[in-house]
Amino acid sequence: MSVNDDWRRRSLAAVWHPCTQMKLHEPQGAALPLIPVARAEGVWLHDHEGNRYLDAISSWWVNLFGHNHPAIRAALIDQLHTLDHVMLAGFTHAPVVELSERLGALTGLGHAFYGSDGASATEIALKMSAHHWRNAGRGGKNRFVGVAGGYHGETVGALAVTDIPLFREAYAPLLRLAATVPSPDARQAAPGETPAGVAERAATALGDWLAEHAHETAAVIIEPLIQCAAGMAMHDPLYLRRARELCDRHQVHLVLDEIAVGFGRTGTLFAHQQAGIRPDFLCLSKGLTGGTLPLSVVLSTDAVFAAFYDDAVARGFLHSHSYTGNPLACRAALATLDLFEQTDALRQNAASSARLAAQFAPLSAHPRVRHARQCGMVFAWDVASSLPDFARRCARHALAQGLLLRPIGHTLYAMPPYVIDEAEGELLARGALAALQATLDEEVAAGAGREPTHQGVMDAV
Ligand SMILES: *Cc1c(COP(=O)(O)O)cnc(C)c1O
């Protein structure tokens, strides 16, 4: 048995992999092969047998400056020599203070409250918003509204504001479901309608909903500019400006979930900056540590914080996670922020983004591609295909091309680490096109002519 096969076998016996029907990994003719990774560097993941895969989705959108970055590694090693971890209740330390100060300066929001994963940031923001209203004597404002196709994590509270049926269905009886308003997804434009027009239309729907329900609503939660899990649905920043106005008018919090789009992914350090607004709560995770360690944070306004500041313990925000503000994770985040400054990353990204767009031109022009779109370092293409398992097949063909790509439903996308160079971009663009073509060739073999179907997110696995 090869080294790869041995790890594969042991993993399938001992590890329950996330977001996966384990049976699809069955070794005999696996519909979806499990890839053992021995090491990673830059944009590359290496297995045990000399194969490598270009990580074109930044390992589920977390990696920014490439794997095993020497500066982040050095910061972590340095931190390990002094303080591994200490509880944050009643204690503090330099990494958490410095990180909170810097995030505050970058966003104009302070009072950094830490969790470990994106979903825990969502939980924190929701609880904080509802508790804020309770402390303000308006305890009836405890419901939430999200955007169609929204994704905010999969714990029970976060799942209640996540509108992805496949993820939610089995657990629906456990949830206190949030309301859903139409998405500003620019693909929904009527003939002649602009993305701003769609945004305006969706904002009107949000306004109508709030006019009726604001009295019982704590917050609106939105993924600004790109609804990633919905299949890289992009919208005009106008939607965020309108949402801000509506939240102010109706006295409802605006929670922005930048867990996926924060830290430069959309071209600006934070996506909401393109709308010139500020949320009441900002949720960050994924890229926060450059893709090295789990850490999430919720930043909020002084007004929110003030509603908790009191002599009564019960009016404080009583929420905690054991590893809150872990010094190692905070040091990785500080090193990541340093890299933004030292490498002029946003300007580099603008150049990389334009170069990649040119490299992807043949893919964007493919006759079966619809809605080729881009926002910063996120690129997406909807594929007209009748294959119900398009995503899985395409991912398999991508692996054969040495690429980690993981389409969502019928949407192929790339979200590579920012350090991808010109030659790697060329490999990515050619490989993605080849994988797409190979998948469509299979469709012909499987019997063409059926109407293209549109699958849910399960095909993301
Ligand atoms: C990934 C993601 C989350 C959840 O983060 P986890 O770390 O996976 O719990 C929440 N919101 C958005 C927009 C995400 O992309």
Ligand as a Chemical Component Dictionary entry (heavy atoms), coordinates in Angstrom:
data_LIG
# 
_chem_comp.id                   LIG 
_chem_comp.type                 NON-POLYMER 
_chem_comp.pdbx_formal_charge   0 
_chem_comp.three_letter_code    LIG 
# 
loop_
_chem_comp_atom.comp_id 
_chem_comp_atom.atom_id 
_chem_comp_atom.alt_atom_id 
_chem_comp_atom.type_symbol 
_chem_comp_atom.charge 
_chem_comp_atom.model_Cartn_x 
_chem_comp_atom.model_Cartn_y 
_chem_comp_atom.model_Cartn_z 
_chem_comp_atom.pdbx_ordinal 
LIG C1 C1 C 0 -16.860 30.327 6.831  1  
LIG C2 C2 C 0 -17.882 31.326 7.171  2  
LIG C3 C3 C 0 -18.480 31.344 8.435  3  
LIG C4 C4 C 0 -18.221 30.290 9.489  4  
LIG O1 O1 O 0 -16.890 30.223 9.876  5  
LIG P1 P1 P 0 -16.353 28.857 10.535 6  
LIG O2 O2 O 0 -14.970 29.189 10.976 7  
LIG O3 O3 O 0 -16.383 27.843 9.427  8  
LIG O4 O4 O 0 -17.260 28.498 11.643 9  
LIG C5 C5 C 0 -19.382 32.338 8.709  10 
LIG N1 N1 N 0 -19.681 33.277 7.797  11 
LIG C6 C6 C 0 -19.125 33.297 6.583  12 
LIG C7 C7 C 0 -19.492 34.383 5.622  13 
LIG C8 C8 C 0 -18.228 32.306 6.212  14 
LIG O5 O5 O 0 -17.727 32.281 4.981  15 
# 
loop_
_chem_comp_bond.comp_id 
_chem_comp_bond.atom_id_1 
_chem_comp_bond.atom_id_2 
_chem_comp_bond.value_order 
_chem_comp_bond.pdbx_ordinal 
LIG C1 C2 SING 1  
LIG C2 C3 SING 2  
LIG C2 C8 DOUB 3  
LIG C3 C4 SING 4  
LIG C3 C5 DOUB 5  
LIG C4 O1 SING 6  
LIG O1 P1 SING 7  
LIG P1 O2 DOUB 8  
LIG P1 O3 SING 9  
LIG P1 O4 SING 10 
LIG C5 N1 SING 11 
LIG N1 C6 DOUB 12 
LIG C6 C7 SING 13 
LIG C6 C8 SING 14 
LIG C8 O5 SING 15 
# 
